Amino acid sequence: MIGMVVFLSKLFVFQSLRYFLIGGGAFAVLNIWAREYFKKYKIQDRYQASSRKQIISEIKNSLVTLFIFSAFFSIVLTTPIGSWVKLYSDFKLYPLWWNLLSLPLLVVVHDTYFYWMHRTLHHKFFYGRFHSTHHHSMNPTPFASFSFHPVEAFFEVVWIFPVLVFVPLHKYILISFAFVSFLNNVKGHLGFEFSKTENVLFNSSTHHSHHHRYFNCNYGLYFLFWDRIFRTEKL
């Protein structure tokens, strides 16, 4: 029990520092320190820094989410449940092709799960109860990256458990995936666009900003193919 609490505390502190340093740093550069320079890249007209109440709410919700994430992984990795998962530490246990393929495969699986989970949360039964918390940020900031209702936060992370039980993953692949997912979340909530947004494979900041603004489009996380297949993409 003590070991789990120590692990949880360290993981929560690490995730919180990463959230404030990267997410908060991106917000500060784009909205405060170099505001005039980056103004031309802004997606929505209203400036994010004008809503202090929104930012405080995003930070509070995100810290709760990060605690839930930390608690989930602490339970999975430091209790007897850990004997169920197939995490390994030696790259030599599996072929090179698997070690190279497992990270992109994990991203594709996550994207598929997220699209359908996300669309489900937009059903009228779930939206007002849970998902509307995230959509309070109609003009999102990087602080909104993890601004979820606790129930949604649970469903944001629980999908990885059956993956860990049935699919062998190197521990550094899992860590790398967590970092890739975090950076993608921050990018989606930047509120600024620096890249081409038409005829691209990857979800852009513009796509996700439009999701926050119009609600019924752009449900994908990393890619656009599910949105295109089911005609839910909007630019």
HELIX and SHEET records of a PDB file:
HELIX    1   1 ILE A    2  ARG A   18  1                                  17    
HELIX    2   2 TYR A   19  GLY A   24  3                                   6    
HELIX    3   3 GLY A   25  ALA A   28  1                                   4    
HELIX    4   4 VAL A   29  TRP A   33  3                                   5    
HELIX    5   5 ARG A   35  PHE A   38  1                                   4    
HELIX    6   6 LYS A   39  TYR A   41  5                                   3    
HELIX    7   7 GLN A   48  SER A   50  5                                   3    
HELIX    8   8 ARG A   52  THR A   78  1                                  27    
HELIX    9   9 PRO A   80  TRP A   84  5                                   5    
HELIX   10  10 PHE A   91  LEU A   93  5                                   3    
HELIX   11  11 LEU A   96  LEU A  121  1                                  26    
HELIX   12  12 LYS A  124  PHE A  126  1                                   3    
HELIX   13  13 TYR A  127  HIS A  131  3                                   5    
HELIX   14  14 SER A  132  HIS A  135  1                                   4    
HELIX   15  15 PRO A  142  PHE A  146  5                                   5    
HELIX   16  16 PRO A  150  VAL A  157  1                                   8    
HELIX   17  17 ILE A  160  PHE A  166  1                                   7    
HELIX   18  18 LYS A  171  GLY A  188  1                                  18    
HELIX   19  19 SER A  205  TYR A  214  1                                  10    
HELIX   20  20 PHE A  225  ILE A  229  1                                   5    
SHEET    1   A 2 LEU A  87  TYR A  88  0                                        
SHEET    2   A 2 LEU A 169  HIS A 170  1                                        
END                                                                             
